[in-house]
Each structure stands twice: as structure tokens, then as C-alpha cells.
């Protein structure tokens, strides 16, 4: 693996769709501020529903 390999991993635990949609908006906003727009982004949610 390259020493320059980068990824953004976000882990959440929410139990309803409105909360997930809220997280989606936050992640979209954060993504706009990143200098590394070409790096992979992963979102893992371990909540119910």
C-alpha cells in the first residue's frame, strides 16, 4: 500500500431515517471543504432501522 493512500471513514449509530439524512447533509458540507476530493469516503452506520 502506498504511503500516500488516504481515505475518510465516518462511523455513526443512528436509529432513524431523518437522522441519517441529517448526517448525509453534514458529510456533504464537509466534503466540500476537503482538499482531497479524490480520496475515497466510507460511511458505516450501525444503528437500527
N, C-alpha and C positions, 0 to 999 in steps of 0.2 A: 504494500500500500504506500502511496506517495506521502511524503511528509507534508505536502501542501493540501491534502484531502481535508475538506471541511463539510460539515452538514449541521443543520439546525434541527434539534429534536425537542418537541414540546409534548409534555405528558400532562393530561388533565383527568379529572374524575368527576364528571357532572352527570346528573340523573334526568335531564330533560332536554328536549329539542331547543327551546328558547335559549337555554344556557349555552348549548353548543353553537347556536347561531351567533351569540354574543362573542364567544371565543373566536369564531371564524372572522368576525369583523376586526377584532384586536390583532389577530395574526396577519390579516391583510394590511392593516395600517403599519405594523412593524416591518413587514416585508418591503414596504415602500421606502423605508429609511435605511435599509441594508445596503452596504457597498458590494456585497457578494450575491447579487441577484441570480447568478447562475449556479449557486450551490444547492444541493438537494435539501428539501424541507420535509420533515416527517412529523405527523401529529398522531399521538396514541391517546385514545380516551378509554378509560377503564370503568366508566360509570354504568349504571343500569339503563335500560330502555334502548 
